[in-house]
Amino acid sequence: MIFLIVKLVCSYLLGSIIGSLILGRLRGVDIRQQGSGNAGATNALRTQGKWFALGTALIDFGKGVVAAALIAPLDYGSPTSPLSLLETQMACGFAAAIGHCYPWFYRFRGGKGAGTLFGVVLWLFPWSALLMLLAWLLVLTSTGVVGLSTVVAGLVFPLALLLFYAPLSANLAALALGAAMFLTFTHRSNLLRWQKGREHRFERVRILSRWFARTKTRAKRR
């Protein structure tokens, strides 16, 4: 049990290293003081541009992979561990995402955990990650709303696990549901703004929405 606690703490501290804040220090900016005030890749894209956002996303994504691939297996095999290796990897990835959202090094003001959690899922469950990505793209190209797309993709995760990796252990199912609920919670302000029609939309990516609109217009002309 002690090994599991140590690995979870190490994963949390790794997650507390925020990509946008590290890159922002090199540039002399704090993106928590700009845009939406969030330290994630989406706000980085809005306020600092695509290359800054890409660097942020890669760091945040990498934290999840490192937690699952390197930290979780350390000293594995302790007879007192309550989790299997796969469950431990998922738990460590989840801990890294929590660290990203509530970082110890930055007064618990971080991002929203999506990139870090996706890194974990892609490493451990690539087919689930693919289905999540498809769901994310479908919602994004329909609405242009990143937060809503991310929440939907998160909710798809436990369903995708059941589809591709059943049967699931109770611990793994609980971790998957917890991750989905956690993403919904961290994006609650986005959902509220979307409900009120005030959430930012990336109009250029609403390809599917424009296609449906053109199809409907042509049908009416006929």
C-alpha positions as CSV (number, residue, x, y, z in Angstrom):
1,M,0.0,0.0,0.0
2,I,2.8,2.4,0.8
3,F,4.3,2.0,-2.7
4,L,0.9,2.9,-4.2
5,I,0.6,6.1,-2.1
6,V,4.2,7.1,-3.0
7,K,3.4,6.6,-6.7
8,L,0.2,8.6,-6.5
9,V,1.9,11.5,-4.8
10,C,4.8,11.5,-7.3
11,S,2.2,11.4,-10.1
12,Y,0.3,14.3,-8.6
13,L,3.5,16.4,-8.2
14,L,4.4,15.6,-11.8
15,G,1.0,16.8,-12.9
16,S,1.6,20.0,-10.9
17,I,4.2,21.0,-13.5
18,I,2.1,23.1,-15.8
19,G,3.3,23.4,-19.4
20,S,1.7,26.8,-20.2
21,L,3.1,28.4,-17.0
22,I,6.6,27.1,-17.7
23,L,6.5,28.3,-21.3
24,G,4.8,31.5,-20.2
25,R,7.7,32.3,-17.8
26,L,10.1,32.1,-20.7
27,R,7.9,34.5,-22.6
28,G,7.2,36.7,-19.6
29,V,3.4,36.1,-19.5
30,D,1.0,34.3,-17.2
31,I,-2.0,33.1,-19.3
32,R,-4.0,32.8,-16.1
33,Q,-4.2,36.6,-16.3
34,Q,-5.4,36.5,-19.9
35,G,-8.4,35.2,-21.8
36,S,-10.5,32.7,-19.7
37,G,-7.9,32.6,-17.0
38,N,-7.3,28.9,-17.5
39,A,-3.8,27.5,-17.8
40,G,-4.7,24.9,-20.4
41,A,-3.9,24.6,-24.1
42,T,-7.2,26.1,-25.3
43,N,-6.6,29.4,-23.5
44,A,-3.0,29.2,-24.6
45,L,-4.2,29.0,-28.2
46,R,-6.5,32.0,-27.8
47,T,-4.0,34.2,-26.1
48,Q,-0.6,33.1,-27.3
49,G,-0.9,31.4,-30.6
50,K,-0.7,27.9,-32.0
51,W,3.0,27.1,-31.3
52,F,2.7,28.1,-27.7
53,A,-0.5,26.0,-27.4
54,L,1.2,23.1,-29.1
55,G,4.0,23.1,-26.6
56,T,1.6,23.4,-23.8
57,A,-0.5,20.4,-25.1
58,L,2.6,18.3,-25.5
59,I,3.8,18.9,-22.0
60,D,0.4,18.3,-20.5
61,F,-0.1,15.2,-22.6
62,G,3.3,13.9,-21.7
63,K,2.7,14.1,-18.0
64,G,-0.1,11.5,-18.3
65,V,2.0,9.2,-20.3
66,V,5.0,9.4,-17.9
67,A,2.7,8.8,-14.9
68,A,1.2,5.7,-16.5
69,A,4.2,4.3,-18.3
70,L,7.1,5.1,-15.9
71,I,5.9,6.0,-12.4
72,A,3.1,3.4,-12.0
73,P,5.3,0.3,-12.7
74,L,8.0,1.3,-10.2
75,D,8.4,-1.4,-7.5
76,Y,5.3,-3.1,-8.8
77,G,4.7,-6.5,-7.3
78,S,4.3,-5.5,-3.7
79,P,2.0,-8.1,-2.1
80,T,0.2,-5.3,-0.2
81,S,-0.9,-3.4,-3.4
82,P,-4.7,-3.2,-3.6
83,L,-4.6,-2.6,-7.4
84,S,-3.4,-4.4,-10.5
85,L,-0.7,-2.9,-12.7
86,L,-3.3,-1.6,-15.1
87,E,-5.4,-0.1,-12.3
88,T,-2.3,1.5,-10.8
89,Q,-1.4,3.0,-14.2
90,M,-4.9,4.5,-14.5
91,A,-4.8,5.8,-10.9
92,C,-1.4,7.4,-11.4
93,G,-2.6,9.1,-14.6
94,F,-5.7,10.3,-12.8
95,A,-3.5,11.7,-10.0
96,A,-1.4,13.5,-12.6
97,A,-4.6,15.1,-14.0
98,I,-5.6,16.2,-10.5
99,G,-2.2,17.8,-10.1
100,H,-2.6,19.6,-13.4
101,C,-5.9,21.1,-12.3
102,Y,-4.8,21.8,-8.7
103,P,-1.0,22.2,-8.9
104,W,0.9,22.3,-5.7
105,F,3.6,24.5,-7.3
106,Y,1.1,27.2,-8.5
107,R,-1.2,27.7,-5.6
108,F,-3.7,25.1,-6.9
109,R,-4.6,27.1,-10.0
110,G,-4.0,25.1,-13.1
111,G,-5.8,23.7,-16.1
112,K,-8.7,21.4,-16.6
113,G,-7.0,18.0,-17.0
114,A,-8.2,17.0,-20.4
115,G,-4.8,16.7,-22.1
116,T,-3.2,14.8,-19.3
117,L,-6.1,12.3,-19.0
118,F,-6.1,11.8,-22.8
119,G,-2.4,11.0,-22.6
120,V,-3.1,8.3,-20.1
121,V,-6.0,6.8,-22.1
122,L,-4.0,6.9,-25.4
123,W,-1.1,5.0,-23.7
124,L,-3.3,2.4,-22.0
125,F,-6.4,2.1,-24.1
126,P,-5.7,3.3,-27.7
127,W,-9.0,2.1,-29.2
128,S,-10.9,4.0,-26.5
129,A,-8.8,7.1,-27.2
130,L,-9.6,6.8,-30.9
131,L,-13.4,6.7,-30.2
132,M,-13.0,9.7,-27.8
133,L,-11.1,11.6,-30.4
134,L,-13.8,10.9,-33.0
135,A,-16.5,12.1,-30.5
136,W,-14.5,15.2,-29.8
137,L,-14.1,16.0,-33.5
138,L,-17.8,15.4,-34.2
139,V,-19.0,17.8,-31.5
140,L,-16.3,20.4,-32.3
141,T,-17.0,20.5,-36.0
142,S,-20.7,20.8,-35.2
143,T,-20.6,23.4,-32.4
144,G,-17.1,25.0,-32.4
145,V,-17.2,24.7,-28.6
146,V,-14.0,23.1,-27.2
147,G,-15.3,22.7,-23.6
148,L,-18.4,20.9,-24.7
149,S,-16.5,18.6,-27.1
150,T,-14.1,17.7,-24.2
151,V,-16.9,16.8,-21.8
152,V,-18.6,14.6,-24.4
153,A,-15.3,12.9,-25.2
154,G,-14.8,12.3,-21.4
155,L,-18.2,10.8,-21.1
156,V,-17.5,8.5,-24.0
157,F,-14.4,7.1,-22.2
158,P,-16.1,4.6,-19.8
159,L,-18.5,3.5,-22.6
160,A,-15.5,2.9,-24.9
161,L,-13.8,0.8,-22.3
162,L,-16.8,-1.4,-22.0
163,L,-17.0,-1.7,-25.8
164,F,-13.3,-2.5,-26.5
165,Y,-11.9,-3.9,-23.2
166,A,-14.7,-5.7,-21.3
167,P,-14.9,-7.3,-18.9
168,L,-13.6,-4.5,-16.6
169,S,-12.6,-4.8,-13.0
170,A,-14.7,-2.8,-10.5
171,N,-11.6,-0.6,-9.7
172,L,-11.0,0.2,-13.4
173,A,-14.6,0.9,-14.0
174,A,-14.7,3.2,-11.0
175,L,-11.6,5.1,-12.2
176,A,-13.0,5.5,-15.7
177,L,-16.3,6.9,-14.3
178,G,-14.4,9.1,-11.9
179,A,-12.3,10.5,-14.8
180,A,-15.4,11.3,-16.8
181,M,-17.1,13.0,-13.9
182,F,-13.9,14.9,-13.1
183,L,-13.7,16.3,-16.6
184,T,-17.3,17.3,-16.4
185,F,-16.6,19.1,-13.1
186,T,-13.5,20.9,-14.2
187,H,-15.5,22.2,-17.3
188,R,-18.6,23.2,-15.4
189,S,-18.0,26.9,-16.1
190,N,-17.7,26.2,-19.8
191,L,-20.9,24.2,-19.8
192,L,-22.7,27.0,-17.9
193,R,-21.5,29.6,-20.4
194,W,-22.5,27.4,-23.3
195,Q,-25.9,26.9,-21.8
196,K,-26.3,30.7,-21.7
197,G,-24.9,31.2,-25.2
198,R,-21.7,33.0,-24.0
199,E,-19.1,30.3,-24.5
200,H,-16.4,31.1,-27.1
201,R,-16.8,29.3,-30.4
202,F,-14.1,28.5,-33.0
203,E,-16.2,29.3,-36.0
204,R,-13.6,28.2,-38.5
205,V,-13.8,24.6,-37.3
206,R,-17.6,24.3,-37.6
207,I,-17.2,22.4,-40.8
208,L,-20.0,19.8,-40.2
209,S,-22.4,22.5,-39.1
210,R,-21.8,24.5,-42.3
211,W,-22.2,21.4,-44.4
212,F,-25.6,20.6,-42.8
213,A,-26.7,24.2,-43.3
214,R,-25.7,24.2,-47.0
215,T,-27.4,20.8,-47.5
216,K,-30.6,22.1,-45.9
217,T,-30.5,25.3,-48.0
218,R,-30.1,23.2,-51.2
219,A,-33.0,21.0,-50.2
220,K,-35.3,24.0,-49.7
221,R,-34.4,25.4,-53.2
222,R,-35.4,22.1,-54.8
